[in-house]
Amino acid sequence: MTIPIWVFAVLIGIMISAYMAVKTGKEERKLEMESIEREGEIYMKRLEKEKDSRENHERVFEA
């Protein structure tokens, strides 16, 4: 019983497709994490500015 060559071609195609899917998934997760980190840094800077402005505002009323 001989296996046709097209069966091997299909199996190789499936393996390449699976590899590319895993590779792309990892890249997308990495990019998403970088984006989340940037957004977090921006949020923390905004909170710090708000905290500083509140402290300065309170000092004005204390004087």
Residue pairs with C-beta under 8 A, 6 or more apart in sequence:
none
